[in-house]
Amino acid sequence: MHWKKSDLLFLPVGGSEEIGMNANLYHYKDKWILIDLGISFPDETDLGIDVLLPDFEFIKSLGDDFLGIFLTHGHEDHIGAIPYYADDINCPIWGTSFTMALLKES
């Protein structure tokens, strides 16, 4: 995919067509931010799977162009994947005091 530095891009990396696993990337001037990083839970078709996670590989590949993660609120489908990717997250995480307190408890 080719885009201009000044293009505003929306890239869903999880959950955009369902309830849960919210994770959406936005691009502008060669920088990226992520809104939420949540989990989802399997249904009866996902035998042996406990949690569904967004794909974090592209986010990791952004390097210094990835500015941080904004958390909209503290529900698991918006913050629940952060503990799973904690070792790979090297950026600021922003949220309300309440949301950040919930995150610290997970």
N, CA, C and O of each residue as an XYZ file, in Angstrom:
424
protein
N       0.840     -1.165      0.000
C       0.000      0.000      0.000
C       0.890      1.235      0.000
O       1.895      1.286      0.709
N       0.525      2.201     -0.777
C       1.271      3.448     -0.841
C       0.366      4.582     -0.384
O      -0.803      4.649     -0.762
N       0.919      5.471      0.432
C       0.175      6.632      0.883
C       1.125      7.808      1.027
O       2.342      7.656      1.134
N       0.512      8.993      1.024
C       1.291     10.211      1.199
C       1.500     10.474      2.680
O       0.698     10.066      3.521
N       2.579     11.154      2.979
C       2.907     11.502      4.362
C       1.755     12.245      5.033
O       1.500     12.050      6.221
N       1.062     13.092      4.282
C      -0.010     13.914      4.849
C      -1.376     13.223      4.862
O      -2.357     13.819      5.309
N      -1.458     11.987      4.383
C      -2.734     11.279      4.378
C      -3.166     10.915      5.790
O      -2.363     10.443      6.595
N      -4.431     11.135      6.079
C      -5.020     10.647      7.317
C      -5.557      9.255      7.022
O      -6.467      9.095      6.208
N      -4.995      8.248      7.684
C      -5.382      6.867      7.443
C      -6.001      6.249      8.686
O      -5.613      6.570      9.809
N      -6.953      5.374      8.479
C      -7.570      4.572      9.541
C      -7.292      3.115      9.220
O      -7.632      2.641      8.136
N      -6.680      2.406     10.147
C      -6.341      1.008      9.936
C      -6.815      0.184     11.129
O      -6.175      0.202     12.180
N      -7.935     -0.542     10.983
C      -8.379     -1.392     12.081
C      -7.469     -2.616     12.195
O      -7.227     -3.312     11.209
N      -6.975     -2.870     13.392
C      -6.136     -4.060     13.609
C      -6.844     -5.092     14.476
O      -6.266     -6.123     14.819
N      -8.079     -4.817     14.825
C      -8.866     -5.785     15.577
C     -10.228     -5.236     15.926
O     -10.367     -4.058     16.255
N     -11.231     -6.086     15.855
C     -12.529     -5.797     16.415
C     -13.445     -4.823     15.715
O     -14.500     -4.507     16.265
N     -13.120     -4.335     14.563
C     -13.952     -3.296     13.950
C     -15.309     -3.798     13.467
O     -16.230     -3.000     13.293
N     -15.446     -5.065     13.253
C     -16.731     -5.595     12.786
C     -17.432     -6.413     13.859
O     -18.299     -7.229     13.544
N     -17.071     -6.208     15.121
C     -17.640     -7.003     16.201
C     -17.597     -6.204     17.489
O     -16.988     -5.137     17.559
N     -18.248     -6.737     18.499
C     -18.122     -6.171     19.837
C     -16.920     -6.843     20.475
O     -16.899     -8.062     20.647
N     -15.930     -6.055     20.823
C     -14.727     -6.590     21.451
C     -13.497     -6.389     20.606
O     -13.580     -6.061     19.423
N     -12.336     -6.592     21.239
C     -11.030     -6.543     20.596
C     -10.804     -5.220     19.857
O     -10.264     -5.209     18.751
N     -11.213     -4.126     20.462
C     -11.044     -2.808     19.856
C      -9.572     -2.450     19.748
O      -8.844     -2.507     20.739
N      -9.133     -2.085     18.565
C      -7.766     -1.631     18.310
C      -7.738     -0.996     16.923
O      -7.873     -1.680     15.909
N      -7.563      0.319     16.897
C      -7.581      1.048     15.630
C      -6.397      1.998     15.535
O      -6.166      2.818     16.423
N      -5.661      1.875     14.458
C      -4.513      2.738     14.195
C      -4.922      3.923     13.327
O      -5.756      3.808     12.429
N      -4.303      5.071     13.628
C      -4.492      6.261     12.812
C      -3.122      6.800     12.412
O      -2.195      6.824     13.221
N      -3.005      7.232     11.156
C      -1.753      7.730     10.604
C      -1.952      9.161     10.125
O      -2.974      9.498      9.528
N      -0.940     10.005     10.402
C      -0.902     11.356      9.850
C       0.537     11.859      9.956
O       1.174     11.720     11.000
N       1.042     12.441      8.875
C       2.411     12.969      8.804
C       3.445     11.932      9.241
O       4.351     12.225     10.021
N       3.289     10.725      8.724
C       4.209      9.614      8.978
C       4.281      9.169     10.431
O       5.237      8.497     10.818
N       3.310      9.521     11.229
C       3.244      9.074     12.617
C       1.939      8.311     12.827
O       0.955      8.535     12.122
N       1.945      7.412     13.800
C       0.804      6.552     14.072
C       0.428      6.623     15.547
O       1.297      6.733     16.413
N      -0.871      6.561     15.827
C      -1.367      6.381     17.183
C      -2.359      5.225     17.162
O      -2.987      4.949     16.140
N      -2.490      4.568     18.279
C      -3.432      3.460     18.428
C      -4.504      3.871     19.415
O      -4.195      4.359     20.502
N      -5.751      3.681     19.048
C      -6.860      3.932     19.958
C      -7.341      2.566     20.449
O      -7.915      1.780     19.696
N      -7.090      2.312     21.725
C      -7.484      1.086     22.419
C      -6.670     -0.129     21.979
O      -6.139     -0.181     20.870
N      -6.591     -1.090     22.873
C      -5.913     -2.360     22.589
C      -6.588     -3.417     23.452
O      -6.086     -3.797     24.510
N      -7.739     -3.882     22.975
C      -8.584     -4.758     23.775
C      -8.573     -6.208     23.351
O      -7.955     -6.587     22.356
N      -9.275     -7.009     24.137
C      -9.411     -8.436     23.851
C     -10.865     -8.750     23.532
O     -11.761     -7.931     23.733
N     -11.064     -9.943     23.037
C     -12.398    -10.488     22.832
C     -12.381    -11.909     23.363
O     -11.321    -12.464     23.653
N     -13.529    -12.476     23.483
C     -13.630    -13.832     23.996
C     -14.184    -14.749     22.917
O     -15.020    -14.334     22.115
N     -13.723    -15.993     22.894
C     -14.145    -16.916     21.846
C     -15.596    -17.352     22.015
O     -16.184    -17.236     23.090
N     -16.147    -17.852     20.926
C     -17.466    -18.470     21.004
C     -17.293    -19.985     20.861
O     -16.173    -20.494     20.917
N     -18.361    -20.674     20.683
C     -18.314    -22.144     20.628
C     -17.550    -22.694     19.419
O     -17.262    -23.889     19.366
N     -17.221    -21.843     18.456
C     -16.460    -22.310     17.284
C     -14.952    -22.233     17.506
O     -14.182    -22.739     16.689
N     -14.526    -21.613     18.589
C     -13.103    -21.421     18.872
C     -12.643    -22.349     20.000
O     -12.201    -21.889     21.053
N     -12.752    -23.628     19.771
C     -12.404    -24.606     20.800
C     -10.936    -24.497     21.208
O     -10.055    -24.406     20.354
N     -10.679    -24.509     22.511
C      -9.318    -24.464     23.022
C      -8.692    -23.091     23.073
O      -7.522    -22.963     23.432
N      -9.440    -22.062     22.724
C      -8.924    -20.693     22.734
C      -9.582    -19.939     23.886
O     -10.805    -19.952     24.027
N      -8.764    -19.284     24.706
C      -9.292    -18.561     25.862
C      -9.555    -17.087     25.575
O     -10.534    -16.524     26.064
N      -8.687    -16.460     24.787
C      -8.769    -15.025     24.523
C      -8.399    -14.763     23.070
O      -7.510    -15.416     22.523
N      -9.079    -13.810     22.449
C      -8.750    -13.371     21.092
C      -8.060    -12.018     21.186
O      -8.544    -11.106     21.857
N      -6.925    -11.899     20.508
C      -6.101    -10.688     20.569
C      -5.981    -10.028     19.199
O      -5.983    -10.715     18.178
N      -5.874     -8.687     19.172
C      -5.591     -8.001     17.905
C      -4.190     -8.348     17.415
O      -3.331     -8.765     18.193
N      -3.975     -8.172     16.130
C      -2.657     -8.423     15.542
C      -1.735     -7.254     15.868
O      -2.007     -6.119     15.480
N      -0.643     -7.530     16.582
C       0.265     -6.485     17.029
C       1.520     -6.389     16.168
O       2.336     -5.492     16.382
N       1.694     -7.275     15.213
C       2.921     -7.315     14.414
C       3.159     -6.031     13.627
O       4.274     -5.510     13.629
N       2.136     -5.514     12.957
C       2.313     -4.287     12.191
C       2.660     -3.125     13.119
O       3.506     -2.294     12.787
N       2.015     -3.068     14.269
C       2.283     -1.999     15.225
C       3.750     -2.039     15.657
O       4.407     -0.999     15.715
N       4.259     -3.223     15.957
C       5.665     -3.359     16.344
C       6.593     -2.896     15.232
O       7.658     -2.341     15.503
N       6.201     -3.116     13.993
C       7.064     -2.757     12.861
C       7.162     -1.248     12.636
O       8.018     -0.807     11.869
N       6.324     -0.454     13.271
C       6.313      0.996     13.061
C       7.476      1.700     13.743
O       7.825      2.818     13.362
N       8.076      1.077     14.732
C       9.231      1.651     15.412
C       8.953      3.023     15.989
O       7.941      3.221     16.662
N       9.837      3.972     15.734
C       9.716      5.319     16.287
C       8.559      6.120     15.688
O       8.212      7.180     16.210
N       7.963      5.634     14.611
C       6.815      6.314     14.021
C       5.531      6.045     14.796
O       4.508      6.682     14.545
N       5.580      5.103     15.738
C       4.438      4.786     16.592
C       4.542      5.623     17.864
O       5.431      5.403     18.687
N       3.624      6.588     18.024
C       3.731      7.566     19.100
C       3.160      7.098     20.434
O       3.665      7.482     21.490
N       2.114      6.275     20.400
C       1.530      5.842     21.658
C       0.132      5.292     21.509
O      -0.412      5.181     20.411
N      -0.442      4.946     22.677
C      -1.758      4.317     22.742
C      -2.683      5.193     23.588
O      -2.351      5.550     24.718
N      -3.835      5.532     23.034
C      -4.878      6.242     23.761
C      -5.957      5.232     24.154
O      -6.468      4.505     23.302
N      -6.297      5.188     25.416
C      -7.334      4.283     25.899
C      -8.608      5.079     26.163
O      -8.593      6.053     26.915
N      -9.704      4.664     25.544
C     -10.951      5.412     25.672
C     -11.637      5.167     26.999
O     -12.229      6.085     27.568
N     -11.568      3.933     27.506
C     -12.144      3.596     28.810
C     -11.658      2.220     29.233
O     -10.959      1.545     28.478
N     -12.025      1.806     30.435
C     -11.412      0.644     31.053
C     -12.048     -0.713     30.843
O     -11.720     -1.642     31.581
N     -12.924     -0.880     29.892
C     -13.490     -2.207     29.637
C     -12.448     -3.126     29.004
O     -11.562     -2.666     28.284
N     -12.558     -4.432     29.277
C     -11.586     -5.398     28.755
C     -11.447     -5.353     27.240
O     -10.362     -5.575     26.704
N     -12.547     -5.065     26.555
C     -12.485     -5.030     25.092
C     -11.771     -3.785     24.581
O     -11.641     -3.601     23.371
N     -11.299     -2.914     25.505
C     -10.548     -1.723     25.120
C      -9.140     -1.678     25.718
O      -8.265     -1.010     25.165
N      -8.902     -2.375     26.837
C      -7.569     -2.363     27.464
C      -7.006     -3.763     27.698
O      -5.838     -3.894     28.063
N      -7.794     -4.799     27.499
C      -7.430     -6.145     27.925
C      -6.232     -6.773     27.252
O      -5.651     -7.701     27.815
N      -5.828     -6.318     26.074
C      -4.671     -6.918     25.384
C      -3.344     -6.336     25.845
O      -2.287     -6.894     25.551
N      -3.387     -5.233     26.554
C      -2.128     -4.585     26.956
C      -1.250     -5.512     27.797
O      -0.051     -5.583     27.528
N      -1.766     -6.222     28.791
C      -0.888     -7.137     29.540
C      -0.258     -8.231     28.667
O       0.854     -8.676     28.949
N      -0.944     -8.660     27.630
C      -0.409     -9.701     26.745
C       0.754     -9.182     25.898
O       1.647     -9.945     25.529
N       0.738     -7.887     25.594
C       1.769     -7.289     24.748
C       2.712     -6.372     25.531
O       3.465     -5.610     24.925
N       2.686     -6.432     26.852
C       3.457     -5.510     27.694
C       4.937     -5.485     27.333
O       5.554     -4.420     27.344
N       5.513     -6.634     27.017
C       6.938     -6.674     26.677
C       7.248     -6.018     25.333
O       8.395     -5.655     25.069
N       6.230     -5.866     24.481
C       6.423     -5.286     23.149
C       6.039     -3.813     23.078
O       6.293     -3.160     22.066
N       5.436     -3.282     24.127
C       4.976     -1.894     24.118
C       6.083     -0.998     24.652
O       6.424     -1.050     25.834
N       6.637     -0.177     23.770
C       7.680      0.784     24.137
C       7.241      2.187     23.767
O       7.929      2.898     23.034
N       6.079      2.574     24.288
C       5.536      3.883     23.957
C       4.671      4.346     25.118
O       4.330      3.554     25.997
N       4.317      5.619     25.125
C       3.401      6.105     26.156
C       2.004      5.498     25.988
O       1.577      5.180     24.878
N       1.315      5.348     27.104
C      -0.086      4.938     27.115
C      -0.839      6.011     27.879
O      -0.491      6.335     29.015
N      -1.887      6.572     27.243
C      -2.670      7.628     27.853
C      -4.087      7.154     28.108
O      -4.649      6.388     27.324
N      -4.657      7.611     29.201
C      -6.045      7.328     29.544
C      -6.427      8.125     30.769
O      -5.592      8.810     31.359
N      -7.681      8.038     31.152
C      -8.108      8.712     32.368
C      -7.440      8.058     33.572
O      -6.915      6.949     33.471
N      -7.462      8.735     34.691
C      -6.872      8.175     35.917
C      -7.523      6.843     36.265
O      -6.836      5.906     36.671
N      -8.822      6.751     36.112
C      -9.539      5.521     36.425
C      -9.118      4.378     35.493
O      -8.858      3.263     35.946
N      -9.056      4.663     34.201
C      -8.653      3.640     33.233
C      -7.231      3.172     33.501
O      -6.957      1.973     33.455
N      -6.335      4.088     33.775
C      -4.944      3.722     34.052
C      -4.833      2.912     35.344
O      -4.000      2.010     35.434
N      -5.658      3.219     36.342
C      -5.658      2.443     37.583
C      -6.131      1.016     37.318
O      -5.576      0.070     37.877
N      -7.137      0.849     36.483
C      -7.595     -0.500     36.117
C      -6.496     -1.259     35.390
O      -6.291     -2.449     35.631
N      -5.799     -0.579     34.512
C      -4.728     -1.204     33.752
C      -3.600     -1.681     34.673
O      -3.051     -2.765     34.476
N      -3.261     -0.877     35.665
C      -2.197     -1.253     36.598
C      -2.562     -2.468     37.431
O      -1.681     -3.193     37.893
N      -3.844     -2.697     37.625
C      -4.302     -3.861     38.395
C      -4.312     -5.136     37.572
O      -4.408     -6.224     38.140
N      -4.216     -5.037     36.256
C      -4.295     -6.237     35.404
C      -2.941     -6.888     35.232
O      -2.828     -7.905     34.547
